[in-house]
Amino acid sequence: MKICVLLECNLSHLRGTFMAIHNRMKYYMKDSSLEVSLYNFRHYYDTLSNLVKGNKPIEKKNDFYYEGIHYHCLYYKRSYIDYICRSISNYQTTIEVGRIKQYSNLFRDYNLIFAHSLYTGLLAADIKNKYDIPYVMMWHGSSIHTAPFKNKTIYKLTSKVLTESNHNFFVSKELMDTAEMIASNSISKSVSLNGVDTEEFYRYKDDRISSVSKKLLVDRSLFNIAFIGNYLPIKNVQYLPKLFNSIYMDYKDTFFHIIGTGPFKEDFANINLPVRFWGNQRPSDMPDIYNCMDLIVQPSFNEGLPMTCLESLACGTSYIGSRVGGIADVAGVDNTIPVTPSFEEDFAKKCKAMISQKNILATHLNNKYEIKRIVNTELKVIKRLSN
């Protein structure tokens, strides 16, 4: 049975969505009844757009390997007109959307397409229309809860992909409920949570935590608080300086860490706080980092089911996040804050309450979030549709 998995990630800057997909693929490939191929799509801007934006052309690799898994790489162009439409009128040109369909012929011999983004979903829909090959969608977060409501074209295209898909997986029930409002007709759907590989992410013994902390230069005599993510407005990163400052005013024996890329330093330039900016870290290093931290904070405006939540809890590290997406289901309602007018004040109070408890570990991650269980459920659907 030949299955093709289509995704759209920046492979030089791996984020939570890539890891959510990759973790699944490690177990998909262990199934001897499947022949799995992975294709990653990446847009690139034309020469004029790069000159205007001041960007260097991206390096176009044909292949990418991560933990021994092979990803084929394909590319589609964004022209200067596309750039203007996106930046000025927040409009998505149908020409840009159509460019990814040039690859449909490559996938005519597969039994099923498994797509993980809107654009790859549009490609899957085109493959289904041309070659009668079923496709399954996995919706991870902003492609449902944010993007369709910012752009009329994206809204219509999302509805099309949802409706024509043979089945839609969602990483949280909240995403699934939102998708039902977008879809023009009833859709085949189910929740398939993001999962974590508990053979990699787990709580270390005390002596190993001490050793790893020394290696990473993390002072365990302090209470270490981390934000893990990239500089994205949806992550509410602008609130971090205010949050950290509020905590530090009451608890001087705290130290703050930001693990991710973006202009974080600029936001903290005028605030005297003990903050370490780690930049982007290799996913394979994250279990060590989680185990060195006492608390992970994620004050996002919206989420699906962030890997940060799952990974921190799997490592026994306390976590406080917004009450959005599937976070409360994983971390518990008591460890989440609803996004209300008093959100910032409430979030800071919750963090301070956690600090006052000292070394109280988070609730153990429920085994329903173990990736092995999740994959087995998904494969039942996929095998039924591809036969």
Helices and strands as residue ranges (DSSP letters): E 2-7, H 16-28, E 35-45, H 47-53, E 63-66, E 69-78, H 80-88, H 94-99, G 100-107, E 112-115, H 118-131, E 135-139, H 142-145, G 147-149, H 152-164, E 167-170, H 173-182, E 189-191, H 206-216, E 223-228, G 233-235, G 237-239, H 240-250, E 254-259, H 264-267, E 275-277, G 283-285, H 286-292, E 295-298, H 307-314, E 318-322, H 327-331, G 333-335, E 336-337, H 343-357, G 367-369, H 371-386
